[in-house]
Amino acid sequence: MQQPIAAEYDTEPKPDLTVGFLLMNRFTLASVAGLVESLRFAADESFSSRQIFCRWEWMTCDNQPVTASCGLPVSPTAALDFTQRWDYFVIAGGLLEETRQPPEWLLQALRELHARNVPIITLCSGAFVAGNAGLLDGRHCAIHFTTRDEFRLRFPKAIPVIDKAYIKDGGIISCPGGTAIDLAADLIRQHCGLVRSQKVLKYLLVEEPAAPVKKTQQKVTLNEPDVYENELVSKVIEFMKHHLDSPVPLAKVAEFAGVTFRQLNLIFTQCTGYSAAVYWRRMRLEQARKLMTDSSNSINAIAVATGFADASHLIAWFRKHYGETPSSFRKRRREVERLVKE
């Protein structure tokens, strides 16, 4: 395999959402187009199509053009690079003959990406690539109904589902095909805010989902953000959401859930890919970032509001998680706002 060359961007500021697309030969165009068109509308004001809030790159296994299953040729915009700090890495599959037997170097690269906690999105038969890498063992996976029988034979440890638009399970987000717009709107809502997510649905002429019915009236579905099929995990996540400003010791959380501390971490790791402590801290950091975006509160006040000991504690974890300090994040946001108004 050729040594990957890091993709470089000439201008700052850094975006809120970055996505790397690995296009397998004969990939399905519809799902890729739905995902990237959503990113395009969320990335800038109006129809300008500048990659400000969101950025993405097209990559291929050999850095050469590939052809979609419909016959459309697509050239990569960057050399294949698994070392970038992608927010999400997409494996865009299509015809099964191109994804049944992926090369071992690709499988190993995906395992390493997953070990670094980079979420991997599989589109269409991209699930077969993740399955060959062993990343779907014991996990629910949304696949196309036409591939279910073969998928079961090849990956007996995976749990295929054919009636979901997408499923998040253990750091893998699987989407069986279609337009992938619902998935894109969810990702944009999480990283760029509700307003930009609503803009995407409006510009793509897609109706917003109806307001969810109370949980007592409707079973929780796997494609809801941050919801897992394990009832204990969902219960604990709700508890965490209501205690972001004053986190109680995890031993108390385990007691609330009716399990031991060790069992709590084991279940969380199996379902989310993170220990309970790491998952909770990520929630608090995300809330802190939202407060930095939507308010002029001091870093110390935000630290208190999100359960950190003080400003220095928050700054240290923020830098470690996002690769920048809260002050540089706020400066970047101001630069972004200035860019979109030009």
C-alpha positions in Angstrom: 0.0 0.0 0.0 1.2 3.4 -0.9 2.2 5.6 2.1 -0.8 7.9 2.7 -0.3 11.6 2.3 -2.1 13.8 4.9 -4.7 16.1 3.4 -4.0 19.7 4.2 -6.3 22.7 4.3 -4.9 26.1 3.3 -7.2 28.2 5.4 -8.6 28.3 8.9 -10.8 28.2 10.9 -11.3 24.5 11.6 -14.8 23.2 10.9 -17.3 21.8 13.4 -17.7 18.5 11.5 -15.2 16.7 9.3 -15.9 13.5 7.3 -13.6 11.3 5.3 -15.2 9.3 2.5 -13.6 6.1 1.3 -15.3 5.3 -1.9 -15.2 1.6 -2.8 -15.3 0.9 -6.5 -18.9 0.5 -7.8 -20.3 2.4 -4.7 -23.9 3.3 -4.4 -24.3 7.0 -5.4 -27.7 7.7 -3.7 -26.6 7.2 -0.1 -23.3 9.1 -0.6 -25.0 12.0 -2.3 -27.6 12.3 0.4 -24.9 12.4 3.1 -22.6 14.9 1.3 -25.4 17.2 0.0 -26.6 17.5 3.6 -23.1 18.4 4.7 -22.9 21.0 1.9 -26.0 22.8 3.0 -24.9 22.8 6.6 -21.4 24.0 5.8 -22.3 27.5 4.7 -25.0 30.1 4.5 -27.5 30.0 1.7 -26.2 28.0 -1.4 -22.6 29.2 -1.4 -21.2 25.7 -0.9 -18.1 26.8 1.0 -16.7 24.2 3.4 -16.7 26.3 6.5 -18.8 24.6 9.2 -18.3 21.2 7.6 -15.5 19.7 5.5 -15.1 16.4 3.7 -12.7 14.6 1.4 -13.2 11.9 -1.3 -10.6 9.1 -1.0 -10.2 5.7 -2.8 -8.2 2.6 -1.9 -5.5 3.3 -4.6 -5.8 7.1 -4.9 -7.2 6.6 -8.4 -10.7 7.4 -9.7 -13.5 4.9 -9.1 -16.8 4.4 -10.8 -20.2 4.4 -9.0 -22.6 1.5 -9.6 -24.6 3.8 -11.9 -21.5 4.4 -14.1 -20.5 7.9 -12.8 -16.7 8.3 -12.5 -15.4 10.1 -9.3 -11.9 11.3 -8.7 -10.5 11.5 -5.2 -9.8 14.9 -3.7 -7.2 13.7 -1.3 -4.8 10.7 -0.8 -6.1 8.0 1.5 -5.2 9.0 5.0 -6.4 7.2 8.2 -4.3 9.4 10.4 -6.5 12.5 10.0 -8.6 13.5 13.0 -11.8 12.8 11.3 -15.0 13.2 13.2 -16.4 10.3 11.1 -14.9 8.0 8.5 -17.3 6.6 5.9 -16.9 3.3 4.1 -19.1 3.7 1.0 -19.9 0.4 -0.5 -22.2 -0.8 -3.3 -21.9 -3.9 -5.5 -21.0 -6.8 -3.3 -18.2 -8.1 -5.6 -16.2 -5.1 -4.5 -16.7 -5.5 -0.8 -16.9 -9.2 -0.1 -13.1 -9.6 0.1 -11.5 -6.3 1.0 -7.7 -6.2 1.3 -6.2 -7.0 4.7 -4.4 -3.7 4.9 -7.8 -1.9 4.8 -9.2 -4.2 7.5 -6.3 -3.5 9.8 -6.5 0.2 9.1 -10.2 0.2 10.1 -9.4 -1.7 13.3 -6.8 0.9 14.2 -9.3 3.7 13.4 -11.9 2.1 15.6 -9.4 1.6 18.4 -8.8 5.4 18.3 -12.5 5.9 18.9 -13.1 7.4 15.4 -16.8 6.6 14.5 -17.0 4.5 11.3 -20.0 4.9 9.1 -20.9 2.1 6.7 -23.0 2.9 3.7 -24.8 0.1 1.7 -22.4 -2.9 1.4 -19.7 -1.1 3.4 -21.1 -3.2 6.3 -19.4 -6.2 4.7 -16.0 -4.4 5.0 -16.6 -3.7 8.6 -17.8 -7.2 9.1 -14.6 -8.6 7.6 -12.7 -6.5 10.0 -14.5 -8.1 12.9 -16.0 -4.7 14.0 -19.6 -5.9 13.9 -19.2 -9.0 16.2 -21.9 -8.8 18.8 -23.3 -5.6 17.4 -26.5 -4.6 15.7 -26.0 -3.6 12.1 -28.5 -2.0 9.6 -28.2 -3.8 6.3 -30.2 -3.9 3.0 -32.8 -6.6 3.0 -31.4 -8.1 -0.2 -28.1 -8.9 1.5 -29.4 -10.4 4.8 -29.0 -14.1 4.0 -25.4 -13.7 2.8 -24.5 -11.3 5.6 -25.7 -13.9 8.2 -23.6 -16.6 6.6 -20.5 -14.5 6.5 -20.8 -12.8 9.9 -22.7 -15.1 12.2 -21.6 -13.1 15.3 -23.2 -9.9 14.0 -26.9 -9.0 14.5 -28.3 -7.8 11.2 -31.4 -5.5 11.2 -33.3 -4.8 8.0 -36.0 -2.3 9.1 -33.9 0.7 10.3 -32.6 3.7 8.4 -29.4 3.5 10.4 -28.1 2.1 13.7 -25.4 3.3 16.1 -23.8 0.5 18.0 -20.3 0.5 19.6 -18.7 3.2 17.5 -20.1 1.8 14.2 -22.9 3.6 12.4 -24.5 1.4 9.8 -26.8 2.7 7.0 -28.2 0.2 4.5 -28.6 2.6 1.7 -31.4 5.0 0.7 -30.5 8.7 0.8 -28.8 8.7 4.3 -30.3 12.2 4.8 -31.8 11.2 8.2 -28.4 10.1 9.4 -26.8 13.3 8.1 -29.3 15.5 9.8 -28.6 13.7 13.1 -24.8 14.2 12.8 -25.3 17.9 11.8 -27.6 18.4 14.7 -25.0 17.0 17.1 -22.0 18.9 15.8 -23.4 22.1 14.1 -26.6 22.7 16.0 -30.4 22.3 15.5 -30.7 25.3 13.3 -28.3 23.9 10.7 -29.9 20.5 10.8 -33.3 22.1 10.2 -31.8 24.1 7.3 -30.6 20.9 5.7 -34.1 19.3 5.8 -35.7 22.5 4.5 -33.3 22.9 1.6 -33.5 19.2 0.6 -37.3 19.4 0.8 -37.5 16.7 3.5 -40.1 16.9 6.2 -38.8 17.0 9.8 -39.7 13.9 11.8 -42.7 14.3 14.0 -42.2 15.1 17.7 -41.4 11.8 19.5 -44.1 10.2 21.6 -43.4 9.8 25.2 -41.4 6.7 26.0 -44.3 5.1 27.9 -46.2 5.2 24.6 -43.5 4.3 22.1 -40.7 1.9 22.2 -37.3 3.6 21.9 -35.8 3.0 18.5 -32.1 2.3 17.7 -31.7 5.2 15.3 -32.5 7.8 17.9 -29.3 9.8 18.9 -27.4 8.5 21.9 -30.0 5.7 22.5 -28.9 2.1 22.8 -30.9 -1.1 22.9 -29.7 -2.0 26.3 -32.2 -0.6 28.7 -29.7 -0.2 31.6 -27.4 1.9 29.4 -30.3 4.1 28.2 -31.4 4.5 31.8 -27.9 5.5 33.0 -27.5 8.0 30.1 -30.7 9.7 31.0 -29.4 9.9 34.6 -26.1 11.4 33.4 -27.9 14.0 31.2 -29.7 15.3 34.3 -26.5 15.5 36.4 -24.1 17.2 34.0 -23.6 20.1 36.4 -23.0 18.0 39.5 -21.8 14.5 38.6 -22.1 12.1 41.4 -19.5 9.3 41.9 -19.7 6.5 39.4 -20.1 4.1 42.3 -23.4 5.8 43.1 -24.4 5.7 39.4 -23.8 1.9 39.4 -25.8 1.7 42.6 -28.6 3.6 40.9 -28.5 1.2 38.0 -28.5 -1.9 40.3 -25.1 -3.2 39.1 -21.5 -3.2 40.4 -19.1 -0.6 39.2 -17.2 -3.2 37.1 -20.5 -4.4 35.5 -21.5 -0.8 34.6 -18.2 -0.2 32.8 -18.3 -3.5 31.0 -21.9 -2.9 29.8 -21.1 0.6 28.7 -18.0 -0.4 26.8 -19.9 -3.2 25.0 -22.7 -0.9 24.0 -21.0 2.5 23.4 -17.4 1.7 22.9 -16.5 3.9 26.0 -16.3 3.3 29.7 -19.0 5.0 31.8 -16.6 7.6 33.0 -15.3 8.5 29.5 -18.9 8.6 28.1 -20.0 10.9 30.9 -17.0 13.2 30.4 -17.6 13.4 26.7 -21.2 14.4 27.4 -20.1 17.2 29.7 -17.5 18.4 27.3 -20.1 18.6 24.5 -22.4 20.5 26.8 -19.5 22.9 27.6 -18.8 23.4 23.9 -22.5 24.2 23.3 -22.4 26.8 26.1 -19.3 28.4 24.7 -21.1 28.7 21.3 -24.5 29.9 22.6 -23.5 32.1 25.5 -20.9 34.7 26.6 -20.5 33.1 30.0 -16.9 32.9 31.4 -15.0 29.6 31.1 -15.1 29.3 34.9 -18.9 29.6 34.9 -19.2 27.0 32.1 -16.9 24.7 34.0 -19.1 24.9 37.1 -22.2 24.4 34.9 -20.8 21.2 33.4 -19.4 19.5 36.5 -15.7 20.4 36.1 -13.7 21.4 39.2 -12.7 24.7 37.8 -11.7 26.5 34.6 -8.2 24.9 34.4 -9.7 21.4 34.7 -12.1 22.1 31.9 -9.4 23.7 29.7 -7.1 20.7 30.1 -9.8 18.1 29.1 -11.2 20.4 26.3 -7.7 20.7 24.8 -7.2 16.9 25.1 -10.5 16.1 23.5 -10.9 18.8 20.8 -7.3 19.7 20.2 -7.7 23.3 21.1 -8.4 25.5 24.1 -11.8 27.0 24.9 -10.5 30.5 24.1 -9.2 29.3 20.7 -12.5 27.6 20.0 -14.4 30.8 20.7 -12.1 32.8 18.5 -12.5 30.3 15.7 -16.3 30.5 16.0 -16.1 34.3 15.7 -14.0 33.9 12.6 -16.5 31.4 11.2 -19.3 33.8 11.7 -17.3 36.6 10.0 -16.6 34.3 7.0 -20.2 33.3 6.5 -21.3 37.0 6.5 -18.8 38.0 3.8 
